[in-house]
């Protein structure tokens, strides 16, 4: 059974938009965790972990070269900028 996966080429602007999408996602999740932890954990730790997770997710996404919903969000972000 063959899968019909769309492969696409990523430009620098699209990679920055993807990073922004993933960073926003991870930062929002981290903010919710920090809120429910009642500020027991340093917020800078969440920011650093969000940046690291966004870089990792962007690299994995770029390596897979498969179009996903994150690409649609990144494309809309590119059009706004």
N, C-alpha and C positions, 0 to 999 in steps of 0.2 A: 504494500500500500504506500503510494507516494504522497508526500505532503507538498502542498503548494505554498512554499514560503517565499515571500518577497524579499529579495536582497537589495540593499541600497547603499550608495556611497555617502559618506558623511563629510561635510565641510567643517571648517573651524567654527563658523558661526553656529552651525547646528550642534556641534559638540558643546559649545558654551551654553546654548539654550537647554540642551539635555542636562548638563551639570546643574543649571539653575532649577530645573524641574525636580531633579532628584534631591538637591540640597534643600529646597523648600519642603519637600515631603519629609525628609529625615529631621529637619529642624522643627517642623510642626509636631511630629511624633515625640521628639525629645522634649519639647516644651510641655506637652501633656504629661509625660513621665515626671518631669521636674515639678510640675504643679501638684501632682498627686503624691510626690515624695516630700512635700512640705519644705522645700528648700534645704533638705539634708545633704544634697550633693551639689558641688560647685557647678554653677551654670556654664562656666567656661569649658568644663569637661564635655558637656553635651554639644557645645558648638564645635569643638575640635573633632569629636566623634562623628558629628553630622557632616563635616567637611570630608573626613576620611571615607565615610560610607558613600558620599556622593561621588567622590573620585573613583572609588572602586566600582560602583554601579555604572558610572559612565564608561569606564574602561571595559567592563564585561559587556555592556550593551553595544559598544562600538565593535568589539571583537566578534560578537554574534552576527552582526549585520542583518538582523531580522527586524522588520518594521513592526512596531507595537504602538500601544496607546500613548506611551511616553513621547514617541516621535510626533504624533498628532499635536500634543500639547506644546512640544518644542517648536513645531512649525508655526503654531498660532502665536507663540511668544516672539518668534523671529519676525512675523508680520507686524506685530505691534511696535517692535523696535525698528 
